[in-house]
Amino acid sequence: MRKVLVCIALLLALAVGAAADERPLPVAAFPSVAAGEYHGNRNSRIFHRPGCRYYNCKHCVVVFVSRQAALEAGFRPCKVCKP
């Protein structure tokens, strides 16, 4: 089910037509997807694992189902939790 939501979010991001220099986020801030494995900070483009002190920051609204998904979206790992 989670993979289906990720695919839907990707398709929606592509359908909106992001600018060429702007990378679409793989999973938007949908409350139904809030149980993801990693949280990404939209401003800094850093992602965190559960248990990190920055995992629930107010700008961490991008949810990734895997570490690889976060890396492919152009996010870098947090230097505190090292996901």
N, C-alpha and C positions, 0 to 999 in steps of 0.2 A: 504494500500500500504506500509505503514511504517513497519508493522509487517512482511510483506513478505520480505522486505529488511533485517530486523533483522534476520529472519530465514535463508536467503541465506548467510549472513555474518557468522552466526554460523556454518553452514554446510561447508563453505569454510575453516574456521579456524580449524574445526575438520578434514577435508580432508587433510590438509597440514600436520597434525600429530604433534601437539605440544608435547614437551617433557613432561614426567610425572610430573616434578616439576614445569612446566610452565603452568599457567592457560590461556586458549585462551580468547581473548577479544571478547565480544559479538557482537560488531559492529565496524568494522575497520574504518579507516579514509577515508570513501568514500565521495567525495564532494556532491553526490546526497542525502546523508543522513544528511547533515550538519544542517538541520532544527530541530534537535532533542531537547528534553526537558532538558536534563542534559549533561554537558561536563565532561569527566573524564580525569585526568592527567595521562598519561601512565607511567611516571617515579615515581610519588609519590603514585599512585593508590588512589587519592582523587577525588571525583566528586563535581561539583558546579551547582547551579541553575542559570537560566538567571538573570542578574542584579548583580551578584556577581562580585567583581573587578577582580577575578581570572578566570572568565568564559571563556575569550578569550585568555588565556595564550598560549605561543607557544608550550607547551607540552600537552595542552588539546585537544587531537585529537580523543579521544574515545567518541562516542555519544551514549547516552542511551535514550530510549523512556519512561522509568519510573524510579522512585527511586528504586523500587524493583529489576529491572534488574541490576542496578549499584551495589546494595548490594550483589546480587547473584554472580556477577562477581568478588567479593572480594575487591571492592572499598569501602572506608569509606567516610562518609559525611564531607564536609568542615566545619571547626569550625567557619568560618566567616559568611557564608550565611545559615548554618544549614538546608540543604535541607531535 
